[in-house]
Every structure is written in structure tokens, then in C-alpha cells.
Amino acid sequence: MATETVSAASREFEALAPSLEGILHGLFRRASDRLTVDDLQVLSAKHDDAMAILVNVTRLSEGVASLVNCDRDSGSFQSGHDLPNLLYAIGDMATHARALLSLSAAADLELQRGPRQRLGQRSQLTEVRNGNA
């Protein structure tokens, strides 16, 4: 039974893995029963990192828009070849921020559940892993 559980968990993780958010979610689900309150607080604080990324994305986007709008003669970002890499980078930053926000929210939920519920879940998971369920 333990092999089936691991195998099902591996398939679930692989299904989530194509995105950064999926990878972090899968890793969090696998580790959540072993995370301490301190660990969860560290992960919860990633909300601040995500917000900082979003502030930078906003400033970068506004700065590029202003540059293009005000400097029509230099040709900066005027051709179709100039913008894609910049836009992909901005998209990657937003994806990273979204993944951190998701991880932070999951950690917050675990913290709200409280130690008793977390300990109860640990003993249930241990029984399932040992084939005693």
C-alpha cells in the first residue's frame, strides 16, 4: 500500500511540475506534515518578497512605457525584435511572484490550522504510510 501511495503522490507531483507554482505547491504538500511553525512563518513571509517583485514589475513596465512614449526618435523598443525578451522577463517575474504568493497563502493556512490539527494530521499520515489505515 505504501508503494501505491508514493506512486500516486509522484504522479500528482509530476502533473503539477510544469509550472513554478506547481512545483512549489507539490513540494509544500509533500513537506507540510514535517514543517515547524518557524518553517511555516518563513514561508508565509514570502508574501513580502512577492510584493516587492510586483512593485519592481510595475516600475519596470511603467519605465519602459515612458521611455518608448517619450523617445520616438531613438528607436528604442520600436522593432518587433526588441520587445519579446523584455516582455518574457516581465512575465517570468510575475510568474515568480504569483508562485511565492501561492506558497505564502498555503503556509498561512497551515499556521491557521494550529498545532493540534497539524499533529493530528501527522499521526494519520504516519499510519497511512505504515499501512495501518
C-alpha positions in Angstrom: 0.0 0.0 0.0 2.8 2.4 0.8 4.2 1.9 -2.7 0.8 2.8 -4.2 0.7 6.0 -2.1 4.1 7.1 -3.1 3.5 6.3 -6.7 0.2 8.3 -6.7 1.9 11.2 -5.0 4.7 11.1 -7.6 2.2 11.2 -10.4 0.4 14.1 -8.8 3.7 16.0 -8.4 4.7 15.3 -12.0 1.3 16.7 -13.2 1.9 19.9 -11.2 5.6 20.3 -12.1 5.4 22.2 -15.5 5.0 25.5 -13.6 7.0 27.0 -10.8 3.8 27.4 -8.8 3.0 23.7 -9.4 6.5 22.7 -8.3 6.3 24.8 -5.1 2.8 23.5 -4.4 3.8 19.9 -4.8 6.9 20.3 -2.6 4.9 22.1 0.0 2.2 19.3 0.1 4.9 16.7 0.5 6.7 18.5 3.3 3.8 20.2 5.1 3.4 17.5 7.7 7.1 17.9 8.7 7.3 21.7 8.7 7.6 23.5 12.1 5.8 26.7 12.9 9.0 28.6 12.3 9.3 27.0 8.9 5.7 28.0 8.1 6.4 31.6 9.3 9.4 31.8 7.0 7.3 30.6 4.0 4.4 32.9 5.0 6.8 35.9 4.9 7.5 35.1 1.2 4.4 37.3 0.6 6.6 40.3 1.2 9.1 39.1 -1.4 6.3 38.6 -3.9 5.0 42.1 -3.3 8.5 43.5 -3.8 8.7 41.7 -7.2 5.4 43.1 -8.2 6.4 46.6 -7.3 9.6 46.1 -9.5 7.5 44.7 -12.3 5.2 47.8 -12.1 8.1 50.2 -12.1 9.9 48.4 -14.9 6.7 48.3 -17.1 6.0 52.0 -16.4 9.6 53.0 -17.1 9.7 51.2 -20.4 6.3 52.6 -21.4 7.6 56.1 -20.6 10.8 55.6 -22.5 9.0 54.4 -25.6 6.4 57.1 -25.4 8.9 60.0 -24.9 11.7 58.8 -27.1 10.2 58.1 -30.5 13.4 59.1 -32.4 15.9 56.8 -30.9 14.1 53.6 -32.0 14.3 52.0 -28.5 11.9 49.1 -28.4 10.4 50.1 -31.7 11.0 47.0 -33.7 9.4 43.6 -33.2 12.7 42.1 -32.2 13.4 44.4 -29.2 10.4 43.7 -27.1 9.8 39.9 -26.8 12.7 39.2 -24.4 11.8 42.1 -22.2 8.2 41.0 -22.1 9.1 37.4 -21.4 11.3 38.6 -18.5 8.4 40.7 -17.1 6.1 37.7 -17.4 8.7 35.5 -15.6 8.9 38.0 -12.8 5.1 38.0 -12.4 5.0 34.2 -12.5 7.6 34.0 -9.8 5.6 36.5 -7.7 2.4 34.5 -8.2 4.2 31.3 -7.1 5.5 33.0 -4.0 2.1 34.4 -3.1 0.6 30.9 -3.5 3.2 29.3 -1.3 2.8 32.1 1.3 -1.0 31.5 1.3 -0.6 27.8 1.8 1.8 28.4 4.7 -0.7 30.8 6.2 -3.5 28.2 6.0 -1.2 25.7 7.8 -0.5 28.2 10.5 -4.2 29.0 11.0 -4.9 25.3 11.4 -2.9 25.3 14.6 -0.6 22.8 16.2 -3.3 20.3 17.3 -4.7 19.9 13.8 -1.2 19.6 12.3 -0.2 17.0 14.9 -3.4 15.0 14.2 -2.7 15.1 10.5 0.9 13.9 11.2 -0.3 10.8 13.1 -2.9 10.0 10.4 -0.3 10.3 7.7 2.2 8.2 9.6 -0.5 5.4 10.0 -1.2 5.6 6.2 2.4 5.4 5.3 2.9 2.4 7.6 -0.1 0.7 6.1 -2.2 0.9 9.3 -5.1 2.8 7.9 
